[in-house]
Amino acid sequence: MEELINRIVAASGVGEEQAREAIAIILKFLNKDGPQEQMQQIFDALPGARELVAEREGKGGGGLLGGLGSMMGGGMGAMAALNELTSAGLDMGEVQSVTKELVAYAKEKAGDEVVDEVVSQIPGLSQVL
């Protein structure tokens, strides 16, 4: 996980703690809205990722849109994740940079096909990438 955090810090210019938080937010969103089989493969390929997501879930968070998304059954997943990322202090350019770096890293570790399947199953995600 440290390698990924360092890559995100270098690519996006965010701090280490922001990078850690952003990874957890994005992986939590992907795990909730993406295909489970492929997400398990991604978690298996990224040691420490499950723990990072579990730690984030333990903190609650989510802001207004996160709470609304939960009440509506998660249908606002992408908007809720974006709200969490901006609440963590990331601007839109940083959100895009962090997301691109996380996806590139996941492809290196889990394979293009696995990650591409997750991206294709989440409406609008490919536009961020």
C-alpha positions as CSV (number, residue, x, y, z in Angstrom):
1,M,0.0,0.0,0.0
2,E,2.9,2.4,0.7
3,E,4.1,2.1,-2.9
4,L,0.6,3.1,-4.2
5,I,0.4,6.0,-1.6
6,N,3.8,7.3,-2.7
7,R,2.9,7.1,-6.4
8,I,-0.3,9.0,-5.8
9,V,1.5,11.7,-3.7
10,A,4.0,12.1,-6.5
11,A,1.4,12.1,-9.3
12,S,-1.2,14.3,-7.7
13,G,0.6,16.5,-5.2
14,V,-1.7,15.6,-2.4
15,G,-0.3,14.8,1.0
16,E,0.2,11.2,2.3
17,E,-2.8,11.2,4.6
18,Q,-5.0,12.6,1.8
19,A,-3.8,10.0,-0.6
20,R,-4.5,7.2,2.0
21,E,-8.0,8.6,2.6
22,A,-8.7,9.0,-1.2
23,I,-7.6,5.4,-1.9
24,A,-10.0,4.2,0.8
25,I,-12.9,6.3,-0.5
26,I,-12.4,5.1,-4.1
27,L,-12.0,1.5,-3.2
28,K,-15.0,1.6,-0.9
29,F,-17.1,3.0,-3.7
30,L,-15.8,0.5,-6.3
31,N,-16.4,-2.4,-3.9
32,K,-19.9,-1.3,-3.2
33,D,-20.9,-0.6,-6.9
34,G,-18.5,-2.8,-8.8
35,P,-18.7,-6.5,-9.7
36,Q,-17.8,-8.5,-6.6
37,E,-15.6,-11.2,-8.2
38,Q,-13.4,-8.6,-9.9
39,M,-13.2,-6.5,-6.7
40,Q,-12.1,-9.5,-4.7
41,Q,-9.3,-10.0,-7.3
42,I,-8.3,-6.3,-6.9
43,F,-8.3,-6.5,-3.1
44,D,-6.2,-9.7,-3.3
45,A,-3.7,-8.0,-5.6
46,L,-3.4,-4.9,-3.3
47,P,-2.2,-6.0,0.1
48,G,-3.5,-3.7,2.8
49,A,-6.4,-2.4,0.7
50,R,-9.2,-4.2,2.6
51,E,-7.8,-2.9,5.9
52,L,-7.7,0.6,4.5
53,V,-11.3,0.4,3.4
54,A,-12.4,-1.1,6.8
55,E,-10.6,1.7,8.6
56,R,-12.4,4.3,6.5
57,E,-15.8,2.6,7.0
58,G,-15.2,2.6,10.8
59,K,-14.8,6.4,10.7
60,G,-18.2,7.0,9.1
61,G,-17.9,10.1,7.1
62,G,-19.5,10.6,3.8
63,G,-20.9,14.1,4.2
64,L,-24.4,15.1,3.2
65,L,-24.4,13.3,-0.2
66,G,-22.9,10.2,1.4
67,G,-25.7,10.1,3.9
68,L,-28.3,10.6,1.2
69,G,-26.7,8.0,-1.0
70,S,-27.0,5.5,1.9
71,M,-30.6,6.3,2.6
72,M,-31.4,5.9,-1.1
73,G,-29.9,2.5,-1.3
74,G,-26.5,3.6,-2.7
75,G,-27.9,4.8,-6.0
76,M,-25.9,8.0,-5.7
77,G,-22.6,6.1,-5.2
78,A,-20.5,8.1,-7.6
79,M,-21.8,11.5,-6.3
80,A,-21.4,10.3,-2.7
81,A,-17.8,9.2,-3.4
82,L,-17.0,12.6,-5.1
83,N,-18.5,14.4,-2.1
84,E,-16.3,12.4,0.3
85,L,-13.2,13.1,-1.8
86,T,-13.9,16.8,-1.9
87,S,-14.7,16.8,1.8
88,A,-11.2,15.2,2.3
89,G,-9.8,18.4,0.7
90,L,-9.2,17.2,-2.9
91,D,-10.2,19.5,-5.8
92,M,-11.5,18.0,-9.1
93,G,-8.0,17.8,-10.7
94,E,-6.7,16.0,-7.7
95,V,-9.6,13.6,-7.7
96,Q,-9.0,12.8,-11.3
97,S,-5.3,12.4,-10.8
98,V,-5.7,10.1,-7.8
99,T,-8.3,8.0,-9.5
100,K,-6.2,7.6,-12.7
101,E,-3.1,6.6,-10.6
102,L,-5.1,4.1,-8.5
103,V,-6.6,2.5,-11.6
104,A,-3.2,2.3,-13.3
105,Y,-1.7,0.7,-10.2
106,A,-4.6,-1.8,-9.9
107,K,-4.1,-2.8,-13.6
108,E,-0.4,-3.4,-12.9
109,K,-1.2,-5.6,-9.9
110,A,-4.5,-7.3,-10.8
111,G,-4.5,-7.1,-14.6
112,D,-6.2,-4.9,-17.2
113,E,-9.1,-7.2,-17.8
114,V,-10.1,-7.3,-14.1
115,V,-9.9,-3.6,-13.7
116,D,-11.5,-2.8,-17.0
117,E,-14.5,-5.0,-16.1
118,V,-15.0,-3.0,-12.8
119,V,-14.7,0.3,-14.7
120,S,-17.2,-0.8,-17.4
121,Q,-19.8,-1.8,-14.7
122,I,-19.9,1.6,-13.0
123,P,-21.7,4.3,-15.0
124,G,-19.7,7.5,-15.6
125,L,-16.4,6.1,-14.1
126,S,-14.7,5.8,-17.5
127,Q,-15.3,9.5,-18.1
128,V,-13.2,10.4,-15.1
129,L,-10.4,8.2,-16.4
